[in-house]
Amino acid sequence: MYRHTLVNHFLEHSAERSPDKVALVHEGERLTYAQIDERANSLAAFLRHSGVRRGDRVAIFMDNCPEAVIALFAALKAGAAFLMINHTTKADKLEYILNNSRASALVLQGERSNVLCRDRTPNLRTIVTAGPAGIGLEGTSYEEIVRRAANDRVASPNVDQDLSSVIYTSGSTGFPKGVMLSHLNMVSAAHSISTYLENRSDDIIINALPLSFDYGLYQVLMGFRIGGTVILEKSFAYPYQVVQTMVRERVTGFPGVPTIFALLLRIKDIDRMDLGSLRYITNTAAALPVSHIRRLREVFPQARLYSMYGLTECKRVTYLPPDQLDIRPSSVGRGMPNEEVYIIDEAGNRVGHGVVGELVVRGSNVMIGYWEKPEETAERLRSGAYPGERVLHTGDLFKMDEEGYLYFVARKDDIIKSKGEKVSPKEIENVLYGIEGVLEAAVIGIPDAILGQAIKAFVALEQGAQLTERDILRHCSQHLETYMLPKHVEILPSLPKTATGKIRKQDLKEAAAPSGQAAGTAHD
């Protein structure tokens, strides 16, 4: 077995071992490991020639497509770190991420080029466009770059402590913050997850999750690490077509979130489809309803179902072995291989069984820190019990049973987890306050059996304003990514406040929570 010390080794070693094996399937296109490696070498050579240096950041603004996969490995080969940016990101947020990260290069689909104003991103030196370019942005053609195929392999100058990726995730201030991950972090996480999933080189993994979501990204990384085949779908918007692909390609691994599984189980005659090749199913982002667990096991009796919990800051924390699903269905499991997890009280002391406290993670999968945010980094990464180590304080409250299995209790912060994505209430509130006639706005997450948490916006209007809920949703759809759109909007005469004038979100959560259910109990 090859020793993977850098993330780009996942591709390079598989290309050496099985050059003619199909690595990626997308909309009928089938690319071998050798083809992907050759194209990544060509793009990496171009990036270097354009001035991209070790430690630089290369942004990738694309939907799920082969070019996005090739671009991330090209960035790594060039010695840079990659940023996967959600393809629905609007102009202001895209500009913020590019400027905050000081990305020196951007790879994007030409049709998205009109989102970006080059004059407002002074650090960008190189732009590569795949497909026809839109109006207002010029870049070098990706197709032309790969036509000038580089015969020589581009060797990364990095070691495993170097920065591999920056994943931007919602922050409590309303601005996304960059989670810095080293090659060691990502290699360790991919190895641990592949170990407990018992991945094999003959695995065929379907991925309908966005590559900007680390859960989706790791399907490609792990698939390439084991030398398997990844079926890359743009989304799960057309469930029947995706299932037909699963049947045709004899898929063995199916990662999803509750929203995906809810759509899957609504397909007529799903029981009669030939999905006997499916070996495992994984779920994270929110707990699966018990009814969905039962139904999935009826439809896929041969498949192992894994319930998992994780954070972008360390990728994965726990998994529940399939044989424990009936015994403790509400548990998120125990720490994954090569990782230790424990619970502490407010004084930092480890607590016993059944006591609620904050979950702490130690392991080589724990992030380097937040990009240029030393205070936030210090809050999350603190000194551990052993000399020189820093451990991750998750900010999530858990309890543990006598056998070491963990149970999610609540979040300590305000971040909403909906559809597998972290959503900042502040970011949505900023958009709401941009609507003429809105006086007050507050956004919370409310329990939802499918989404984990649904986004609900409360708004109070200025005197005489005639806004409707539809007006508010229309404005949001023009300024927010799809996964950040409120599911519910409620217009109130005024919002509850503290004596100092601060909006009391806890009052809104308690009023919005279903009877008998505490607000804010979704987990990753």
NUVEXPA-751817 format. One line per field, with one value per residue (C-alpha): x, y, z; residue number from 1; chain. Coordinates in steps of 0.02 Angstrom, whole numbers. Example, Ala and Ser with C-alpha at 12.3 -4.5 7.8 and 13.67 -1.06 7.14 Angstrom:
u: c(615	684)
v: c(-225	-53)
w: c(390	357)
resi: c(1	2)
chain: c(A	A)
***
This chain:
u: c(0	64	100	-6	76	-3	-182	-124	-44	-221	-231	-49	-30	-193	-138	26	-58	-213	-190	-328	-458	-610	-592	-734	-901	-1003	-1150	-1090	-907	-787	-612	-472	-346	-213	-321	-362	-180	-121	-246	-206	-21	-59	-160	-32	108	6	-30	154	200	70	154	62	184	193	64	-41	-229	-319	-508	-625	-796	-888	-1030	-996	-898	-735	-648	-676	-594	-449	-426	-413	-278	-189	-184	-108	21	72	103	-49	-204	-376	-539	-700	-833	-1017	-1073	-1229	-1127	-1177	-1058	-1032	-990	-880	-784	-765	-694	-573	-510	-505	-405	-302	-325	-198	-291	-471	-539	-721	-850	-861	-1048	-1015	-887	-1013	-1032	-858	-793	-606	-570	-635	-519	-343	-251	-312	-172	-236	-409	-448	-619	-694	-820	-879	-835	-971	-972	-852	-715	-569	-471	-363	-461	-453	-483	-332	-223	-263	-240	-60	-36	115	208	302	226	220	292	224	357	247	262	113	110	79	-91	-198	-368	-465	-650	-758	-897	-1026	-970	-1069	-1020	-1110	-948	-885	-725	-594	-554	-371	-332	-159	-118	-96	-270	-354	-252	-284	-471	-487	-388	-492	-659	-607	-552	-718	-817	-705	-682	-605	-532	-685	-801	-909	-964	-1101	-1091	-1236	-1173	-1086	-896	-900	-976	-835	-945	-959	-776	-715	-813	-694	-540	-579	-630	-465	-368	-430	-420	-608	-732	-833	-998	-1011	-1187	-1226	-1358	-1504	-1632	-1691	-1693	-1760	-1619	-1489	-1561	-1561	-1376	-1348	-1429	-1333	-1163	-1185	-1150	-1083	-1074	-1209	-1176	-1324	-1411	-1591	-1658	-1587	-1652	-1826	-1831	-1761	-1894	-2032	-1983	-2120	-2069	-1899	-1913	-1914	-1759	-1601	-1492	-1421	-1243	-1260	-1144	-1155	-1254	-1190	-1287	-1231	-1284	-1438	-1508	-1613	-1792	-1821	-1953	-1825	-1698	-1828	-1879	-1699	-1662	-1816	-1768	-1582	-1573	-1397	-1324	-1240	-1310	-1189	-1248	-1110	-1070	-936	-873	-782	-646	-597	-702	-774	-791	-895	-984	-1111	-1069	-1217	-1237	-1275	-1415	-1555	-1474	-1446	-1531	-1514	-1325	-1198	-1075	-896	-738	-670	-501	-346	-447	-495	-654	-708	-829	-782	-874	-858	-700	-616	-627	-679	-853	-927	-1063	-1230	-1162	-1189	-1037	-939	-865	-677	-582	-398	-313	-215	-378	-403	-382	-233	-349	-459	-383	-311	-429	-316	-449	-576	-437	-385	-565	-582	-405	-344	-204	-236	-176	-12	136	122	-44	-198	-369	-531	-672	-822	-944	-1073	-1149	-1152	-1170	-1093	-1163	-1068	-1003	-932	-1067	-1107	-1274	-1295	-1385	-1374	-1264	-1180	-1183	-1313	-1261	-1402	-1369	-1490	-1477	-1303	-1239	-1189	-1291	-1255	-1413	-1318	-1285	-1470	-1517	-1400	-1497	-1664	-1610	-1570	-1756	-1838	-1973	-1893	-1870	-1812	-1755	-1703	-1665	-1667	-1662	-1814	-1817	-1860	-1871	-1796	-1680	-1614	-1654	-1765	-1726	-1858	-1854	-1949	-1975	-2052	-2096	-2082	-2243	-2341	-2236	-2339	-2215	-2281	-2194	-2181	-2093	-1966	-1932	-1912	-1780	-1689	-1686	-1597	-1461	-1433	-1377	-1517	-1475	-1482	-1659	-1784	-1915	-2030	-2057	-2164	-2207	-2235	-2283	-2117	-1983	-1952	-1805	-1698	-1690	-1540	-1636	-1558	-1677	-1715	-1693	-1721	-1900	-1925	-1851	-1963	-2117	-2071	-2022	-2152	-2236	-2124	-1968	-1823	-1764	-1594	-1558	-1496	-1320	-1199)
v: c(0	173	295	449	600	732	742	747	575	503	540	513	344	279	340	245	87	84	211	142	120	234	359	480	467	624	644	504	557	428	482	366	402	432	559	655	655	715	858	906	910	1025	1144	1139	1182	1329	1391	1386	1476	1607	1642	1529	1483	1367	1417	1522	1498	1441	1467	1350	1421	1280	1158	971	933	846	1014	1055	891	917	1097	1050	921	1043	1173	1045	987	1169	1181	1289	1265	1253	1340	1259	1395	1349	1382	1476	1604	1782	1921	2006	1847	1782	1946	1935	1757	1798	1954	1880	1730	1837	1702	1724	1615	1573	1428	1445	1396	1532	1549	1611	1741	1883	1863	1932	2110	2094	2271	2227	2077	2151	1994	1888	1870	1720	1670	1507	1484	1318	1328	1488	1644	1763	1950	2060	1937	1874	1721	1584	1440	1280	1180	1261	1226	1039	1026	1077	920	917	753	778	751	910	871	967	1049	1027	925	862	1012	1132	1208	1098	1183	1327	1288	1440	1410	1527	1629	1708	1884	1860	1842	1669	1612	1501	1334	1297	1114	1043	895	795	845	790	633	579	610	520	371	357	369	245	127	119	115	-28	51	-55	-23	-100	26	134	288	404	585	707	822	986	982	1144	1043	944	789	794	840	692	570	613	616	447	370	421	368	188	186	167	249	405	442	632	702	888	871	763	877	732	583	455	492	476	309	249	293	196	44	59	90	-42	85	17	175	307	460	572	689	675	786	668	512	588	618	445	358	450	369	254	71	106	-68	-149	-65	-169	-89	-250	-190	-55	-102	48	209	355	498	658	842	797	644	531	510	335	306	341	225	87	117	127	-40	-115	-50	-90	-240	-286	-112	-55	111	229	375	505	673	796	974	1061	1100	916	840	691	660	504	362	235	57	-16	-157	-27	60	-41	-39	150	236	411	398	474	338	345	430	368	280	381	506	533	620	667	782	922	1037	1228	1213	1103	941	778	723	552	452	539	713	849	948	1012	886	897	815	773	699	738	779	937	1097	1215	1358	1492	1594	1754	1746	1718	1757	1634	1506	1525	1501	1336	1266	1259	1174	991	876	835	952	1058	990	1089	1008	1060	1126	1092	1210	1069	992	802	664	490	322	190	107	267	307	491	581	756	876	1053	1183	1316	1443	1512	1431	1342	1175	1155	1034	986	1165	1285	1444	1605	1691	1855	1839	1816	1955	2073	2037	2060	2229	2279	2274	2444	2442	2312	2381	2226	2053	1893	1722	1558	1372	1269	1078	994	806	818	969	947	1130	1239	1424	1540	1729	1848	2024	2182	2319	2507	2600	2606	2472	2352	2208	2030	1867	1835	2004	1958	1785	1858	1980	1840	1731	1872	1893	1724	1551	1424	1331	1493	1541	1545	1409	1513	1700	1775	1960	2022	2193	2193	2070	2026	2118	2124	2276	2336	2323	2162	2044	1891	1748	1619	1682	1660	1485	1432	1500	1416	1245	1106	1056	943	971	1084	1208	1193	1007	969	899	871)
w: c(0	-45	94	66	145	33	-30	-212	-183	-184	-369	-414	-331	-404	-576	-557	-495	-607	-747	-857	-721	-729	-587	-622	-711	-747	-865	-977	-977	-908	-857	-806	-670	-802	-893	-736	-680	-851	-854	-675	-721	-868	-762	-620	-741	-806	-629	-586	-748	-703	-538	-415	-278	-130	0	-120	-126	-283	-282	-377	-415	-503	-484	-475	-633	-683	-706	-523	-470	-590	-529	-345	-381	-497	-358	-240	-368	-390	-202	-170	-63	-142	-97	-155	-168	-182	-361	-302	-204	-244	-298	-130	-38	-179	-176	13	6	-134	-48	127	68	-52	-183	-323	-448	-488	-590	-638	-766	-898	-873	-696	-747	-747	-557	-528	-547	-578	-518	-345	-321	-333	-274	-419	-546	-644	-702	-792	-871	-923	-1064	-1149	-1049	-995	-1022	-926	-875	-976	-928	-1002	-1076	-973	-1132	-1215	-1063	-1059	-1248	-1220	-1116	-1002	-1018	-857	-686	-581	-410	-261	-150	4	162	260	378	234	199	87	87	160	181	212	335	410	559	700	640	475	376	329	410	330	411	373	343	317	206	368	426	266	238	417	406	239	306	465	375	240	378	471	308	252	81	-56	-227	-309	-225	-338	-240	-299	-244	-268	-129	-178	-179	-80	63	145	153	-37	-62	39	-68	-210	-98	-19	-183	-262	-107	-121	-311	-329	-448	-407	-495	-486	-497	-504	-369	-309	-393	-502	-384	-508	-631	-494	-439	-620	-626	-465	-543	-706	-626	-488	-350	-185	-79	-56	54	93	212	278	138	6	91	110	-79	-114	-13	-106	-271	-332	-338	-258	-180	-352	-420	-434	-301	-231	-262	-127	15	131	160	263	342	426	441	545	630	520	581	648	515	379	459	462	281	216	296	215	43	59	176	119	149	310	372	462	568	588	667	615	605	463	591	599	459	556	742	769	683	746	691	596	722	856	761	841	1013	1025	876	950	973	851	900	960	899	733	716	764	865	1046	1103	1279	1371	1489	1609	1612	1718	1588	1688	1607	1660	1691	1607	1584	1624	1494	1441	1292	1170	1141	998	987	835	678	588	692	590	594	640	562	422	499	648	799	929	856	836	1018	1072	979	990	1170	1264	1299	1437	1350	1319	1163	1100	1052	1056	972	1081	972	1055	1055	1210	1227	1353	1351	1405	1505	1347	1276	1149	1125	1120	1050	1168	1096	1013	1115	975	858	694	602	517	373	226	284	274	411	400	491	554	550	364	327	447	354	194	282	349	171	127	129	261	378	553	648	595	681	610	704	667	712	723	558	531	357	358	535	561	453	438	507	491	605	541	612	487	490	514	352	264	159	138	128	167	-21	-45	88	16	-158	-95	-3	-159	-251	-120	-37	-89	-106	54	154	104	248	244	354	371	509	517	695	765	860	915	1098	1175	1331	1443	1342	1178	1114	1024	1130	1009	1144	1163	976	982	1124	1037	873	940	924	1087	1190	1085	1131	1001	919	936	761	741	601)
resi: c(1	2	3	4	5	6	7	8	9	10	11	12	13	14	15	16	17	18	19	20	21	22	23	24	25	26	27	28	29	30	31	32	33	34	35	36	37	38	39	40	41	42	43	44	45	46	47	48	49	50	51	52	53	54	55	56	57	58	59	60	61	62	63	64	65	66	67	68	69	70	71	72	73	74	75	76	77	78	79	80	81	82	83	84	85	86	87	88	89	90	91	92	93	94	95	96	97	98	99	100	101	102	103	104	105	106	107	108	109	110	111	112	113	114	115	116	117	118	119	120	121	122	123	124	125	126	127	128	129	130	131	132	133	134	135	136	137	138	139	140	141	142	143	144	145	146	147	148	149	150	151	152	153	154	155	156	157	158	159	160	161	162	163	164	165	166	167	168	169	170	171	172	173	174	175	176	177	178	179	180	181	182	183	184	185	186	187	188	189	190	191	192	193	194	195	196	197	198	199	200	201	202	203	204	205	206	207	208	209	210	211	212	213	214	215	216	217	218	219	220	221	222	223	224	225	226	227	228	229	230	231	232	233	234	235	236	237	238	239	240	241	242	243	244	245	246	247	248	249	250	251	252	253	254	255	256	257	258	259	260	261	262	263	264	265	266	267	268	269	270	271	272	273	274	275	276	277	278	279	280	281	282	283	284	285	286	287	288	289	290	291	292	293	294	295	296	297	298	299	300	301	302	303	304	305	306	307	308	309	310	311	312	313	314	315	316	317	318	319	320	321	322	323	324	325	326	327	328	329	330	331	332	333	334	335	336	337	338	339	340	341	342	343	344	345	346	347	348	349	350	351	352	353	354	355	356	357	358	359	360	361	362	363	364	365	366	367	368	369	370	371	372	373	374	375	376	377	378	379	380	381	382	383	384	385	386	387	388	389	390	391	392	393	394	395	396	397	398	399	400	401	402	403	404	405	406	407	408	409	410	411	412	413	414	415	416	417	418	419	420	421	422	423	424	425	426	427	428	429	430	431	432	433	434	435	436	437	438	439	440	441	442	443	444	445	446	447	448	449	450	451	452	453	454	455	456	457	458	459	460	461	462	463	464	465	466	467	468	469	470	471	472	473	474	475	476	477	478	479	480	481	482	483	484	485	486	487	488	489	490	491	492	493	494	495	496	497	498	499	500	501	502	503	504	505	506	507	508	509	510	511	512	513	514	515	516	517	518	519	520	521	522	523	524)
chain: c(A	A	A	A	A	A	A	A	A	A	A	A	A	A	A	A	A	A	A	A	A	A	A	A	A	A	A	A	A	A	A	A	A	A	A	A	A	A	A	A	A	A	A	A	A	A	A	A	A	A	A	A	A	A	A	A	A	A	A	A	A	A	A	A	A	A	A	A	A	A	A	A	A	A	A	A	A	A	A	A	A	A	A	A	A	A	A	A	A	A	A	A	A	A	A	A	A	A	A	A	A	A	A	A	A	A	A	A	A	A	A	A	A	A	A	A	A	A	A	A	A	A	A	A	A	A	A	A	A	A	A	A	A	A	A	A	A	A	A	A	A	A	A	A	A	A	A	A	A	A	A	A	A	A	A	A	A	A	A	A	A	A	A	A	A	A	A	A	A	A	A	A	A	A	A	A	A	A	A	A	A	A	A	A	A	A	A	A	A	A	A	A	A	A	A	A	A	A	A	A	A	A	A	A	A	A	A	A	A	A	A	A	A	A	A	A	A	A	A	A	A	A	A	A	A	A	A	A	A	A	A	A	A	A	A	A	A	A	A	A	A	A	A	A	A	A	A	A	A	A	A	A	A	A	A	A	A	A	A	A	A	A	A	A	A	A	A	A	A	A	A	A	A	A	A	A	A	A	A	A	A	A	A	A	A	A	A	A	A	A	A	A	A	A	A	A	A	A	A	A	A	A	A	A	A	A	A	A	A	A	A	A	A	A	A	A	A	A	A	A	A	A	A	A	A	A	A	A	A	A	A	A	A	A	A	A	A	A	A	A	A	A	A	A	A	A	A	A	A	A	A	A	A	A	A	A	A	A	A	A	A	A	A	A	A	A	A	A	A	A	A	A	A	A	A	A	A	A	A	A	A	A	A	A	A	A	A	A	A	A	A	A	A	A	A	A	A	A	A	A	A	A	A	A	A	A	A	A	A	A	A	A	A	A	A	A	A	A	A	A	A	A	A	A	A	A	A	A	A	A	A	A	A	A	A	A	A	A	A	A	A	A	A	A	A	A	A	A	A	A	A	A	A	A	A	A	A	A	A	A	A	A	A	A	A	A	A	A	A	A	A	A	A	A	A	A	A	A	A	A	A	A	A	A	A	A	A	A	A	A	A	A	A	A	A	A	A	A	A	A	A	A	A	A	A	A	A	A	A	A	A	A	A	A	A	A	A	A	A	A	A	A	A	A)
***
